[in-house]
Amino acid sequence: MRKPPVPAASPLASPAIPAPGEGKRGVDGYVGYLLRQAAAAYRLRMERALADLGVTPPQFSVLTMLVAYPGLSGADLARLSLLTPQTVSLIIANLERSEAIVRRPHPTHGRVRVIDVTAAGRLLLDRCKERVRATERGLLDGLPADEERVIRRWLVKIAREESDVMEEGIPGTGRN
């Protein structure tokens, strides 16, 4: 048997959740929360833009990094794509199954596998990039170029500072 709904005036009723841009979800909110909120909105736009191509935003990120930086290991891909090694492993398996990439033995390291993007994978990535560029144009629409540069520099500054903190004490980074 279903319980009757709780009347809005009841002390048990949840308060109204503010829409993005209102209350703590607006300009008076914590910057970190606003960044996360914006990232979630952007990811949703990306998912919608890439959906009919059968590509997820993390797959797009991995393909992009593989083309930009050939010869990456799975661990390198995880770091560059901001994904877990387990997620990258699944993405690699799915991209290989769809023939967007191929894996082959490394010429000198027996256990290492080199990942190459196929011609079909490059074509798919080109189609994805068209969608992503359109999505980003929509995101930046109406924003003056000088303000866009400020935002980009600020985001890079945050990432660099955090990267310095994360790499402290990690062997092989020269920061231990």
PyMOL CGO cylinders between C-alpha atoms (Angstrom):
from pymol import cmd
from pymol.cgo import CYLINDER

trace = [
    CYLINDER, 0.00, 0.00, 0.00, 1.41, 3.39, -0.99, 0.3, 1, 1, 1, 1, 1, 1,
    CYLINDER, 1.41, 3.39, -0.99, 1.83, 6.13, 1.56, 0.3, 1, 1, 1, 1, 1, 1,
    CYLINDER, 1.83, 6.13, 1.56, -0.03, 9.36, 0.87, 0.3, 1, 1, 1, 1, 1, 1,
    CYLINDER, -0.03, 9.36, 0.87, 2.21, 12.22, -0.31, 0.3, 1, 1, 1, 1, 1, 1,
    CYLINDER, 2.21, 12.22, -0.31, 3.55, 14.53, 2.37, 0.3, 1, 1, 1, 1, 1, 1,
    CYLINDER, 3.55, 14.53, 2.37, 1.89, 17.95, 2.08, 0.3, 1, 1, 1, 1, 1, 1,
    CYLINDER, 1.89, 17.95, 2.08, 4.27, 20.76, 1.07, 0.3, 1, 1, 1, 1, 1, 1,
    CYLINDER, 4.27, 20.76, 1.07, 3.61, 22.61, 4.32, 0.3, 1, 1, 1, 1, 1, 1,
    CYLINDER, 3.61, 22.61, 4.32, 4.73, 19.62, 6.36, 0.3, 1, 1, 1, 1, 1, 1,
    CYLINDER, 4.73, 19.62, 6.36, 8.02, 19.90, 8.26, 0.3, 1, 1, 1, 1, 1, 1,
    CYLINDER, 8.02, 19.90, 8.26, 8.98, 16.60, 6.57, 0.3, 1, 1, 1, 1, 1, 1,
    CYLINDER, 8.98, 16.60, 6.57, 8.80, 18.08, 3.07, 0.3, 1, 1, 1, 1, 1, 1,
    CYLINDER, 8.80, 18.08, 3.07, 12.11, 18.78, 1.37, 0.3, 1, 1, 1, 1, 1, 1,
    CYLINDER, 12.11, 18.78, 1.37, 12.94, 22.40, 0.67, 0.3, 1, 1, 1, 1, 1, 1,
    CYLINDER, 12.94, 22.40, 0.67, 12.84, 23.51, -2.93, 0.3, 1, 1, 1, 1, 1, 1,
    CYLINDER, 12.84, 23.51, -2.93, 16.13, 22.80, -4.67, 0.3, 1, 1, 1, 1, 1, 1,
    CYLINDER, 16.13, 22.80, -4.67, 17.52, 25.92, -6.33, 0.3, 1, 1, 1, 1, 1, 1,
    CYLINDER, 17.52, 25.92, -6.33, 18.11, 25.83, -10.06, 0.3, 1, 1, 1, 1, 1, 1,
    CYLINDER, 18.11, 25.83, -10.06, 21.64, 26.28, -11.41, 0.3, 1, 1, 1, 1, 1, 1,
    CYLINDER, 21.64, 26.28, -11.41, 22.52, 29.94, -11.06, 0.3, 1, 1, 1, 1, 1, 1,
    CYLINDER, 22.52, 29.94, -11.06, 20.41, 30.41, -7.92, 0.3, 1, 1, 1, 1, 1, 1,
    CYLINDER, 20.41, 30.41, -7.92, 21.45, 30.46, -4.27, 0.3, 1, 1, 1, 1, 1, 1,
    CYLINDER, 21.45, 30.46, -4.27, 24.61, 28.50, -3.56, 0.3, 1, 1, 1, 1, 1, 1,
    CYLINDER, 24.61, 28.50, -3.56, 24.39, 27.18, -7.13, 0.3, 1, 1, 1, 1, 1, 1,
    CYLINDER, 24.39, 27.18, -7.13, 24.93, 30.75, -8.35, 0.3, 1, 1, 1, 1, 1, 1,
    CYLINDER, 24.93, 30.75, -8.35, 27.56, 33.47, -8.11, 0.3, 1, 1, 1, 1, 1, 1,
    CYLINDER, 27.56, 33.47, -8.11, 27.57, 33.29, -4.31, 0.3, 1, 1, 1, 1, 1, 1,
    CYLINDER, 27.57, 33.29, -4.31, 28.38, 29.57, -4.30, 0.3, 1, 1, 1, 1, 1, 1,
    CYLINDER, 28.38, 29.57, -4.30, 31.75, 27.99, -3.65, 0.3, 1, 1, 1, 1, 1, 1,
    CYLINDER, 31.75, 27.99, -3.65, 34.01, 28.16, -6.70, 0.3, 1, 1, 1, 1, 1, 1,
    CYLINDER, 34.01, 28.16, -6.70, 34.81, 24.45, -6.45, 0.3, 1, 1, 1, 1, 1, 1,
    CYLINDER, 34.81, 24.45, -6.45, 31.13, 23.57, -6.48, 0.3, 1, 1, 1, 1, 1, 1,
    CYLINDER, 31.13, 23.57, -6.48, 30.53, 25.90, -9.43, 0.3, 1, 1, 1, 1, 1, 1,
    CYLINDER, 30.53, 25.90, -9.43, 33.39, 24.23, -11.33, 0.3, 1, 1, 1, 1, 1, 1,
    CYLINDER, 33.39, 24.23, -11.33, 31.91, 20.80, -10.64, 0.3, 1, 1, 1, 1, 1, 1,
    CYLINDER, 31.91, 20.80, -10.64, 28.42, 21.98, -11.63, 0.3, 1, 1, 1, 1, 1, 1,
    CYLINDER, 28.42, 21.98, -11.63, 29.77, 23.45, -14.88, 0.3, 1, 1, 1, 1, 1, 1,
    CYLINDER, 29.77, 23.45, -14.88, 31.78, 20.29, -15.61, 0.3, 1, 1, 1, 1, 1, 1,
    CYLINDER, 31.78, 20.29, -15.61, 28.67, 18.15, -15.13, 0.3, 1, 1, 1, 1, 1, 1,
    CYLINDER, 28.67, 18.15, -15.13, 26.67, 20.38, -17.48, 0.3, 1, 1, 1, 1, 1, 1,
    CYLINDER, 26.67, 20.38, -17.48, 29.47, 20.27, -20.06, 0.3, 1, 1, 1, 1, 1, 1,
    CYLINDER, 29.47, 20.27, -20.06, 29.74, 16.49, -19.82, 0.3, 1, 1, 1, 1, 1, 1,
    CYLINDER, 29.74, 16.49, -19.82, 26.02, 16.18, -20.48, 0.3, 1, 1, 1, 1, 1, 1,
    CYLINDER, 26.02, 16.18, -20.48, 26.38, 18.39, -23.58, 0.3, 1, 1, 1, 1, 1, 1,
    CYLINDER, 26.38, 18.39, -23.58, 29.29, 16.23, -24.74, 0.3, 1, 1, 1, 1, 1, 1,
    CYLINDER, 29.29, 16.23, -24.74, 27.33, 13.00, -24.17, 0.3, 1, 1, 1, 1, 1, 1,
    CYLINDER, 27.33, 13.00, -24.17, 24.47, 14.34, -26.26, 0.3, 1, 1, 1, 1, 1, 1,
    CYLINDER, 24.47, 14.34, -26.26, 26.78, 15.61, -29.02, 0.3, 1, 1, 1, 1, 1, 1,
    CYLINDER, 26.78, 15.61, -29.02, 28.65, 12.30, -29.35, 0.3, 1, 1, 1, 1, 1, 1,
    CYLINDER, 28.65, 12.30, -29.35, 25.84, 9.82, -28.63, 0.3, 1, 1, 1, 1, 1, 1,
    CYLINDER, 25.84, 9.82, -28.63, 24.82, 9.02, -32.20, 0.3, 1, 1, 1, 1, 1, 1,
    CYLINDER, 24.82, 9.02, -32.20, 28.47, 8.37, -33.08, 0.3, 1, 1, 1, 1, 1, 1,
    CYLINDER, 28.47, 8.37, -33.08, 28.56, 5.72, -30.35, 0.3, 1, 1, 1, 1, 1, 1,
    CYLINDER, 28.56, 5.72, -30.35, 31.35, 7.52, -28.50, 0.3, 1, 1, 1, 1, 1, 1,
    CYLINDER, 31.35, 7.52, -28.50, 31.41, 8.58, -24.86, 0.3, 1, 1, 1, 1, 1, 1,
    CYLINDER, 31.41, 8.58, -24.86, 33.29, 11.66, -23.60, 0.3, 1, 1, 1, 1, 1, 1,
    CYLINDER, 33.29, 11.66, -23.60, 35.94, 9.43, -21.94, 0.3, 1, 1, 1, 1, 1, 1,
    CYLINDER, 35.94, 9.43, -21.94, 36.41, 7.50, -25.21, 0.3, 1, 1, 1, 1, 1, 1,
    CYLINDER, 36.41, 7.50, -25.21, 36.80, 10.82, -27.04, 0.3, 1, 1, 1, 1, 1, 1,
    CYLINDER, 36.80, 10.82, -27.04, 39.41, 11.88, -24.49, 0.3, 1, 1, 1, 1, 1, 1,
    CYLINDER, 39.41, 11.88, -24.49, 41.38, 8.64, -24.88, 0.3, 1, 1, 1, 1, 1, 1,
    CYLINDER, 41.38, 8.64, -24.88, 41.29, 8.79, -28.70, 0.3, 1, 1, 1, 1, 1, 1,
    CYLINDER, 41.29, 8.79, -28.70, 42.36, 12.44, -28.59, 0.3, 1, 1, 1, 1, 1, 1,
    CYLINDER, 42.36, 12.44, -28.59, 45.33, 11.66, -26.34, 0.3, 1, 1, 1, 1, 1, 1,
    CYLINDER, 45.33, 11.66, -26.34, 46.37, 8.63, -28.41, 0.3, 1, 1, 1, 1, 1, 1,
    CYLINDER, 46.37, 8.63, -28.41, 46.52, 10.75, -31.57, 0.3, 1, 1, 1, 1, 1, 1,
    CYLINDER, 46.52, 10.75, -31.57, 48.18, 13.72, -29.85, 0.3, 1, 1, 1, 1, 1, 1,
    CYLINDER, 48.18, 13.72, -29.85, 50.77, 11.62, -27.98, 0.3, 1, 1, 1, 1, 1, 1,
    CYLINDER, 50.77, 11.62, -27.98, 51.49, 8.34, -29.79, 0.3, 1, 1, 1, 1, 1, 1,
    CYLINDER, 51.49, 8.34, -29.79, 53.06, 5.52, -27.82, 0.3, 1, 1, 1, 1, 1, 1,
    CYLINDER, 53.06, 5.52, -27.82, 51.31, 6.16, -24.51, 0.3, 1, 1, 1, 1, 1, 1,
    CYLINDER, 51.31, 6.16, -24.51, 50.89, 3.36, -22.01, 0.3, 1, 1, 1, 1, 1, 1,
    CYLINDER, 50.89, 3.36, -22.01, 47.53, 2.64, -20.41, 0.3, 1, 1, 1, 1, 1, 1,
    CYLINDER, 47.53, 2.64, -20.41, 48.75, 4.31, -17.20, 0.3, 1, 1, 1, 1, 1, 1,
    CYLINDER, 48.75, 4.31, -17.20, 49.83, 7.40, -19.16, 0.3, 1, 1, 1, 1, 1, 1,
    CYLINDER, 49.83, 7.40, -19.16, 46.44, 7.48, -20.87, 0.3, 1, 1, 1, 1, 1, 1,
    CYLINDER, 46.44, 7.48, -20.87, 44.70, 7.28, -17.51, 0.3, 1, 1, 1, 1, 1, 1,
    CYLINDER, 44.70, 7.28, -17.51, 46.67, 10.24, -16.15, 0.3, 1, 1, 1, 1, 1, 1,
    CYLINDER, 46.67, 10.24, -16.15, 46.23, 12.38, -19.28, 0.3, 1, 1, 1, 1, 1, 1,
    CYLINDER, 46.23, 12.38, -19.28, 42.53, 11.55, -19.65, 0.3, 1, 1, 1, 1, 1, 1,
    CYLINDER, 42.53, 11.55, -19.65, 41.81, 12.00, -15.93, 0.3, 1, 1, 1, 1, 1, 1,
    CYLINDER, 41.81, 12.00, -15.93, 40.41, 8.47, -15.73, 0.3, 1, 1, 1, 1, 1, 1,
    CYLINDER, 40.41, 8.47, -15.73, 41.19, 5.43, -13.62, 0.3, 1, 1, 1, 1, 1, 1,
    CYLINDER, 41.19, 5.43, -13.62, 43.43, 2.73, -15.12, 0.3, 1, 1, 1, 1, 1, 1,
    CYLINDER, 43.43, 2.73, -15.12, 40.47, 0.32, -14.90, 0.3, 1, 1, 1, 1, 1, 1,
    CYLINDER, 40.47, 0.32, -14.90, 38.26, 2.68, -16.91, 0.3, 1, 1, 1, 1, 1, 1,
    CYLINDER, 38.26, 2.68, -16.91, 40.97, 3.18, -19.52, 0.3, 1, 1, 1, 1, 1, 1,
    CYLINDER, 40.97, 3.18, -19.52, 41.38, -0.59, -19.79, 0.3, 1, 1, 1, 1, 1, 1,
    CYLINDER, 41.38, -0.59, -19.79, 37.66, -0.96, -20.55, 0.3, 1, 1, 1, 1, 1, 1,
    CYLINDER, 37.66, -0.96, -20.55, 37.75, 1.94, -23.02, 0.3, 1, 1, 1, 1, 1, 1,
    CYLINDER, 37.75, 1.94, -23.02, 40.75, 0.43, -24.81, 0.3, 1, 1, 1, 1, 1, 1,
    CYLINDER, 40.75, 0.43, -24.81, 38.96, -2.93, -25.05, 0.3, 1, 1, 1, 1, 1, 1,
    CYLINDER, 38.96, -2.93, -25.05, 35.83, -1.25, -26.46, 0.3, 1, 1, 1, 1, 1, 1,
    CYLINDER, 35.83, -1.25, -26.46, 37.79, 0.89, -28.93, 0.3, 1, 1, 1, 1, 1, 1,
    CYLINDER, 37.79, 0.89, -28.93, 39.68, -2.18, -30.07, 0.3, 1, 1, 1, 1, 1, 1,
    CYLINDER, 39.68, -2.18, -30.07, 36.43, -4.12, -30.49, 0.3, 1, 1, 1, 1, 1, 1,
    CYLINDER, 36.43, -4.12, -30.49, 35.05, -1.30, -32.65, 0.3, 1, 1, 1, 1, 1, 1,
    CYLINDER, 35.05, -1.30, -32.65, 38.31, -1.28, -34.67, 0.3, 1, 1, 1, 1, 1, 1,
    CYLINDER, 38.31, -1.28, -34.67, 39.13, 2.33, -33.76, 0.3, 1, 1, 1, 1, 1, 1,
    CYLINDER, 39.13, 2.33, -33.76, 42.47, 1.15, -32.36, 0.3, 1, 1, 1, 1, 1, 1,
    CYLINDER, 42.47, 1.15, -32.36, 44.77, -1.85, -32.57, 0.3, 1, 1, 1, 1, 1, 1,
    CYLINDER, 44.77, -1.85, -32.57, 47.23, -3.13, -30.01, 0.3, 1, 1, 1, 1, 1, 1,
    CYLINDER, 47.23, -3.13, -30.01, 50.53, -4.72, -30.93, 0.3, 1, 1, 1, 1, 1, 1,
    CYLINDER, 50.53, -4.72, -30.93, 53.52, -5.95, -28.97, 0.3, 1, 1, 1, 1, 1, 1,
    CYLINDER, 53.52, -5.95, -28.97, 56.13, -3.35, -28.05, 0.3, 1, 1, 1, 1, 1, 1,
    CYLINDER, 56.13, -3.35, -28.05, 59.32, -3.92, -30.08, 0.3, 1, 1, 1, 1, 1, 1,
    CYLINDER, 59.32, -3.92, -30.08, 61.54, -4.27, -26.98, 0.3, 1, 1, 1, 1, 1, 1,
    CYLINDER, 61.54, -4.27, -26.98, 59.32, -4.62, -23.89, 0.3, 1, 1, 1, 1, 1, 1,
    CYLINDER, 59.32, -4.62, -23.89, 57.69, -8.04, -23.89, 0.3, 1, 1, 1, 1, 1, 1,
    CYLINDER, 57.69, -8.04, -23.89, 54.72, -7.26, -21.65, 0.3, 1, 1, 1, 1, 1, 1,
    CYLINDER, 54.72, -7.26, -21.65, 53.99, -3.77, -23.00, 0.3, 1, 1, 1, 1, 1, 1,
    CYLINDER, 53.99, -3.77, -23.00, 51.44, -3.34, -25.79, 0.3, 1, 1, 1, 1, 1, 1,
    CYLINDER, 51.44, -3.34, -25.79, 51.57, -0.36, -28.12, 0.3, 1, 1, 1, 1, 1, 1,
    CYLINDER, 51.57, -0.36, -28.12, 48.23, 1.21, -29.00, 0.3, 1, 1, 1, 1, 1, 1,
    CYLINDER, 48.23, 1.21, -29.00, 47.76, 2.60, -32.51, 0.3, 1, 1, 1, 1, 1, 1,
    CYLINDER, 47.76, 2.60, -32.51, 44.73, 4.52, -33.76, 0.3, 1, 1, 1, 1, 1, 1,
    CYLINDER, 44.73, 4.52, -33.76, 43.43, 3.01, -37.00, 0.3, 1, 1, 1, 1, 1, 1,
    CYLINDER, 43.43, 3.01, -37.00, 42.30, 4.96, -40.07, 0.3, 1, 1, 1, 1, 1, 1,
    CYLINDER, 42.30, 4.96, -40.07, 38.72, 4.25, -38.97, 0.3, 1, 1, 1, 1, 1, 1,
    CYLINDER, 38.72, 4.25, -38.97, 39.57, 5.54, -35.49, 0.3, 1, 1, 1, 1, 1, 1,
    CYLINDER, 39.57, 5.54, -35.49, 41.04, 8.75, -36.91, 0.3, 1, 1, 1, 1, 1, 1,
    CYLINDER, 41.04, 8.75, -36.91, 37.95, 9.28, -39.06, 0.3, 1, 1, 1, 1, 1, 1,
    CYLINDER, 37.95, 9.28, -39.06, 35.74, 8.73, -36.02, 0.3, 1, 1, 1, 1, 1, 1,
    CYLINDER, 35.74, 8.73, -36.02, 37.85, 11.16, -34.00, 0.3, 1, 1, 1, 1, 1, 1,
    CYLINDER, 37.85, 11.16, -34.00, 37.56, 13.79, -36.74, 0.3, 1, 1, 1, 1, 1, 1,
    CYLINDER, 37.56, 13.79, -36.74, 33.77, 13.45, -36.67, 0.3, 1, 1, 1, 1, 1, 1,
    CYLINDER, 33.77, 13.45, -36.67, 33.81, 13.70, -32.87, 0.3, 1, 1, 1, 1, 1, 1,
    CYLINDER, 33.81, 13.70, -32.87, 36.00, 16.81, -32.99, 0.3, 1, 1, 1, 1, 1, 1,
    CYLINDER, 36.00, 16.81, -32.99, 33.48, 18.55, -35.27, 0.3, 1, 1, 1, 1, 1, 1,
    CYLINDER, 33.48, 18.55, -35.27, 30.77, 17.91, -32.68, 0.3, 1, 1, 1, 1, 1, 1,
    CYLINDER, 30.77, 17.91, -32.68, 32.96, 18.93, -29.76, 0.3, 1, 1, 1, 1, 1, 1,
    CYLINDER, 32.96, 18.93, -29.76, 34.03, 22.16, -31.47, 0.3, 1, 1, 1, 1, 1, 1,
    CYLINDER, 34.03, 22.16, -31.47, 30.37, 23.02, -32.12, 0.3, 1, 1, 1, 1, 1, 1,
    CYLINDER, 30.37, 23.02, -32.12, 29.55, 22.25, -28.48, 0.3, 1, 1, 1, 1, 1, 1,
    CYLINDER, 29.55, 22.25, -28.48, 32.38, 24.48, -27.30, 0.3, 1, 1, 1, 1, 1, 1,
    CYLINDER, 32.38, 24.48, -27.30, 31.34, 27.29, -29.65, 0.3, 1, 1, 1, 1, 1, 1,
    CYLINDER, 31.34, 27.29, -29.65, 27.89, 27.13, -28.08, 0.3, 1, 1, 1, 1, 1, 1,
    CYLINDER, 27.89, 27.13, -28.08, 29.41, 27.15, -24.62, 0.3, 1, 1, 1, 1, 1, 1,
    CYLINDER, 29.41, 27.15, -24.62, 31.51, 30.23, -25.40, 0.3, 1, 1, 1, 1, 1, 1,
    CYLINDER, 31.51, 30.23, -25.40, 28.87, 32.04, -27.45, 0.3, 1, 1, 1, 1, 1, 1,
    CYLINDER, 28.87, 32.04, -27.45, 28.66, 35.68, -26.41, 0.3, 1, 1, 1, 1, 1, 1,
    CYLINDER, 28.66, 35.68, -26.41, 31.84, 35.52, -24.33, 0.3, 1, 1, 1, 1, 1, 1,
    CYLINDER, 31.84, 35.52, -24.33, 34.41, 38.07, -25.52, 0.3, 1, 1, 1, 1, 1, 1,
    CYLINDER, 34.41, 38.07, -25.52, 37.72, 36.55, -26.65, 0.3, 1, 1, 1, 1, 1, 1,
    CYLINDER, 37.72, 36.55, -26.65, 39.68, 38.35, -23.93, 0.3, 1, 1, 1, 1, 1, 1,
    CYLINDER, 39.68, 38.35, -23.93, 37.41, 36.89, -21.23, 0.3, 1, 1, 1, 1, 1, 1,
    CYLINDER, 37.41, 36.89, -21.23, 37.75, 33.43, -22.77, 0.3, 1, 1, 1, 1, 1, 1,
    CYLINDER, 37.75, 33.43, -22.77, 41.55, 33.75, -22.57, 0.3, 1, 1, 1, 1, 1, 1,
    CYLINDER, 41.55, 33.75, -22.57, 41.29, 34.77, -18.90, 0.3, 1, 1, 1, 1, 1, 1,
    CYLINDER, 41.29, 34.77, -18.90, 39.12, 31.74, -18.13, 0.3, 1, 1, 1, 1, 1, 1,
    CYLINDER, 39.12, 31.74, -18.13, 41.44, 29.38, -20.01, 0.3, 1, 1, 1, 1, 1, 1,
    CYLINDER, 41.44, 29.38, -20.01, 44.53, 30.74, -18.23, 0.3, 1, 1, 1, 1, 1, 1,
    CYLINDER, 44.53, 30.74, -18.23, 42.78, 30.48, -14.87, 0.3, 1, 1, 1, 1, 1, 1,
    CYLINDER, 42.78, 30.48, -14.87, 41.71, 26.87, -15.48, 0.3, 1, 1, 1, 1, 1, 1,
    CYLINDER, 41.71, 26.87, -15.48, 45.24, 25.93, -16.59, 0.3, 1, 1, 1, 1, 1, 1,
    CYLINDER, 45.24, 25.93, -16.59, 46.69, 27.65, -13.50, 0.3, 1, 1, 1, 1, 1, 1,
    CYLINDER, 46.69, 27.65, -13.50, 44.42, 25.62, -11.23, 0.3, 1, 1, 1, 1, 1, 1,
    CYLINDER, 44.42, 25.62, -11.23, 45.34, 22.38, -12.99, 0.3, 1, 1, 1, 1, 1, 1,
    CYLINDER, 45.34, 22.38, -12.99, 49.08, 23.15, -12.86, 0.3, 1, 1, 1, 1, 1, 1,
    CYLINDER, 49.08, 23.15, -12.86, 49.01, 24.00, -9.17, 0.3, 1, 1, 1, 1, 1, 1,
    CYLINDER, 49.01, 24.00, -9.17, 47.08, 20.84, -8.35, 0.3, 1, 1, 1, 1, 1, 1,
    CYLINDER, 47.08, 20.84, -8.35, 49.38, 18.79, -10.57, 0.3, 1, 1, 1, 1, 1, 1,
    CYLINDER, 49.38, 18.79, -10.57, 52.37, 20.06, -8.60, 0.3, 1, 1, 1, 1, 1, 1,
    CYLINDER, 52.37, 20.06, -8.60, 50.72, 19.02, -5.35, 0.3, 1, 1, 1, 1, 1, 1,
    CYLINDER, 50.72, 19.02, -5.35, 49.71, 15.57, -6.69, 0.3, 1, 1, 1, 1, 1, 1,
    CYLINDER, 49.71, 15.57, -6.69, 53.17, 14.79, -8.06, 0.3, 1, 1, 1, 1, 1, 1,
    CYLINDER, 53.17, 14.79, -8.06, 55.09, 15.66, -4.89, 0.3, 1, 1, 1, 1, 1, 1,
    CYLINDER, 55.09, 15.66, -4.89, 56.79, 12.54, -3.66, 0.3, 1, 1, 1, 1, 1, 1,
    CYLINDER, 56.79, 12.54, -3.66, 55.81, 10.39, -6.64, 0.3, 1, 1, 1, 1, 1, 1,
    CYLINDER, 55.81, 10.39, -6.64, 58.86, 8.45, -7.87, 0.3, 1, 1, 1, 1, 1, 1,
    CYLINDER, 58.86, 8.45, -7.87, 59.96, 9.36, -11.37, 0.3, 1, 1, 1, 1, 1, 1,
    CYLINDER, 59.96, 9.36, -11.37, 58.48, 12.85, -11.39, 0.3, 1, 1, 1, 1, 1, 1,
    CYLINDER, 58.48, 12.85, -11.39, 61.60, 14.58, -10.12, 0.3, 1, 1, 1, 1, 1, 1,
    CYLINDER, 61.60, 14.58, -10.12, 59.57, 16.01, -7.25, 0.3, 1, 1, 1, 1, 1, 1,
    CYLINDER, 59.57, 16.01, -7.25, 60.31, 13.56, -4.47, 0.3, 1, 1, 1, 1, 1, 1,
]
cmd.load_cgo(trace, "trace")
